[in-house]
Amino acid sequence: MKLSKLFLIISVVSLAFSFTDAGSSLAWGLVRPLGAVCLILFFMFNLLEDEMAKYDEECRQHPAYKSLAAGTKPRPGADHHKSPPLTASHSH
């Protein structure tokens, strides 16, 4: 079960519980805020799900990740994301 679906289930259950007699006394202090937070987390997970999958795929394609997954040390020049070294050129 995905974590986002768990947040949705918690949100719906807490909302339904807040309409019962036992839940109405707890509704404003605990149940309704919990439901609101879980609903927001559900929407955030759904919005970012595709981006997280793309990021994971990019990481799997990176040479350093492939060498770590294979159990070998990455090559020193395998990091393609390094910026060029900064040179100090001061003119007074």
N, C-alpha and C positions, 0 to 999 in steps of 0.2 A: 504494500500500500504506500502510495506517495505521501510525503509529508504535507503537501498542500491539501490533499483530500482529507487528511486527519484534521487540519485546521478548519476546513469547511464543516466537517461533522461536529467538531466541538462547538463551533459557532451556532449551528442549527439547534443542537441539543440544549445549549445554554439559553438560547432564545425561547425555545419551547418550555424549558423548565421555569423561566421567569414568569410565564403566564399561569402557572399552577399556584395553589394556595400556599404551599410550602416555599416555593421559589419567590413569591412576591416580596417577602420580607428581606430576602437576600438579593433581590434583583438589582436594586440600585447600587449596592455596595460591592457586589462581587460578580454576579452572574452576567449582567448586561455589559459591564466593561470587558469581562473576559471574552464574551461573544464578539464584541466590537473589535478587540485586538486580534482575535483569531481570524475574523473576516478580512481585516486589513492584511494580515500575513498571507492569507489565501490568495488575495488579489496580487500581492507583490510577487509571490512565488509563480503565479501564472504569467505575469508580465515578463518576468526574467527567465522563464524556463528555456526559451529558445536561445537566449544569449548565453546562458550557462552551458548549454549543449555545444554551441559553437566554440566557446572558450575551451571546453574540455577536449574537443577535437583538435583545436590548434595546439594545445599542449601535447597531445599524443603524437602529433606530426613533427614536433621539435626534435632535432637530433639528440640533444642532451637527455630528453625524456626517454627516447628509445634506448640509449645506452644504459641509463639507470634501470630501466625495466628489464634489460638483458643481463644486468648484474656486472657490467663493466664500467670503468671510469670514462667519463666524457672526454673527448679530445679537447685540448686547450683552445683550439680555434673554432670549436663547434658552436659557440654562442654568437648567433647572428644579430642579436639585439643590442650588442654593446655599442656605445657611442664612441666616436673617435677621441683619442686623448686630447686634452686641452693643452695648448701651448701658451706659455707666458710670454707675451710681447708687450713690454712696458716702454713707452716713450715719454720722456719728461720734457 
